[in-house]
Amino acid sequence: MSTPSEHVPVTAVRPEMLPFWMPFTANRQFKANPRLLARAEGMHYFTPEGRPVLDGTAGLWCVNAGHGREQISNAVAAQIREMEYAPLFNMGHPIAFQFAERLAAMAPEGLNRVFFTNSGSESVDTALKIAIAYHRVKGEGARQRLIGREKGYHGVGFGGISVGGMVNNRKFFGALLPGVDHLRHTLDIEHNAFSRGLPQWGAHLADDLQRIAELHDPSTIAAVIVEPVAGSAGVILPPVGYLKKLREICDRHGILLIFDEVITGFGRLGEPFAADFFGVKPDIITAAKGLTNGSIPMGAVFVRNEIYDAFMTGPEHAIELFHGYTYSGHPVACAAGLAVLDIYEQEDLLTRAKEMSDYWEDAVHSLRGMPHVIDVRNLGLVAGIELASRDGAPGARAFDAHIKCFEKGALVRFTGDIIALSPPLIIEKQHIDELFGTIGEVLKTID
Ligand SMILES: Cc1ncc(COP(=O)(O)O)c(C=O)c1O
């Protein structure tokens, strides 16, 4: 994912930090100069010394309702006391059904069946498996190919990295799944730099799907999966009309369309789902992160009712889908999720990004003309600020910006030389001013 700076000196790794092999981290560098977050409340993290850090990233795109929400911690504590775990394989517990019912009611119409997982990666692999199995139960077992997209991020399972398109996430892990092809990505700074919101140029890139369908023959393709807005590769927006075009091509050929909404689900663009925002209905939606406000790991896969129905045709005593996790529909995660949905509803958070997005957009674009900035991109409460790379050291400049912002009290994310922002949806204008003020100052000071 990110390329850490090579020139930050690695002094001595702290021995007490050695045992924990940290995920997606330059372990030696970090353990020599750690940045720790010990507490959180509202829009802020606090370091162990008590220094506040403004959260510009909602953790990792997940703490949409902000930090330290008592409604969630109370619900979680009560559920652990009541029943910490019960199996869901041929058994049930009420709260999983309640949570699925609430989710189904807010999902785009027609996608009202919910399969629970524990993460975005598991949601993706679940969606891919359901897509292939769906065609098989319908008698189209030849449809096994999966189409992803360059620069796509779909988590770290073998399915997800196979359809994903981030080179470092793929190249270490062998041959990956067979039968996978990729659309071109939609990032084009030459045509679209400094677009406000969706870029105008590039809808034709969706025609790649038609080309790939013709190459392999559509009857061999199970599904295409895309992030409606790609986050991990550095905030890549779909050109105007692109997603509709993908939908049309899928319809023409009987290909399922999967939207990976792990980061866009639950209000990031100012609608509950990106599918609502773009007015394009996929067949399957993957979700996680904002589902429980990041408080308890959980993911969900929303499927079109007809897909579920297609599996419900064999003998009634037989398991219809040989798939599931010990912790699918975990009662504590469901309790957290129900409390989170209450908060989203009570505070209108799933549409709040719409209200804030003009102010956010102006703030993002105020960075145009700052040192090193070659593009800024924004939509809803998402922003990407692309910096020119230093010669021979890609990623170093954004890494420095990340470190300097942290020192100045703002948490921003970096991927390659792109600073990515996705704050909690409770953000106020003064936080936006502070966040972009800090980034602007930092850009003036780094080389
Ligand atoms: C679009 C998308 N899909 C899947 C994932 C994987 O989610 P997780 O890290 O919960 O497995 C992510 C994580 O950032 C994501 O952004």
The ligand as a MOL file (V3000), in Angstrom:
LIG
                    3D

  0  0  0     0  0            999 V3000
M  V30 BEGIN CTAB
M  V30 COUNTS 16 16 0 0 0
M  V30 BEGIN ATOM
M  V30 1 C -12.8070 -0.8800 -0.6890 0
M  V30 2 C -12.2520 -1.7730 0.3790 0
M  V30 3 N -12.5490 -3.0720 0.3520 0
M  V30 4 C -12.0990 -3.9190 1.2830 0
M  V30 5 C -11.3080 -3.4650 2.3100 0
M  V30 6 C -10.7860 -4.4300 3.3260 0
M  V30 7 O -11.3710 -4.2430 4.5570 0
M  V30 8 P -10.7110 -4.9050 5.8480 0
M  V30 9 O -9.4100 -4.1910 6.0790 0
M  V30 10 O -11.7410 -4.6660 6.9170 0
M  V30 11 O -10.5230 -6.3470 5.5690 0
M  V30 12 C -10.9890 -2.1070 2.3910 0
M  V30 13 C -10.1420 -1.5880 3.4750 0
M  V30 14 O -9.6950 -0.4750 3.4730 0
M  V30 15 C -11.4620 -1.2440 1.3830 0
M  V30 16 O -11.1300 0.0590 1.3830 0
M  V30 END ATOM
M  V30 BEGIN BOND
M  V30 1 1 1 2
M  V30 2 1 2 3
M  V30 3 2 2 15
M  V30 4 2 3 4
M  V30 5 1 4 5
M  V30 6 1 5 6
M  V30 7 2 5 12
M  V30 8 1 6 7
M  V30 9 1 7 8
M  V30 10 2 8 9
M  V30 11 1 8 10
M  V30 12 1 8 11
M  V30 13 1 12 13
M  V30 14 1 12 15
M  V30 15 2 13 14
M  V30 16 1 15 16
M  V30 END BOND
M  V30 END CTAB
M  END
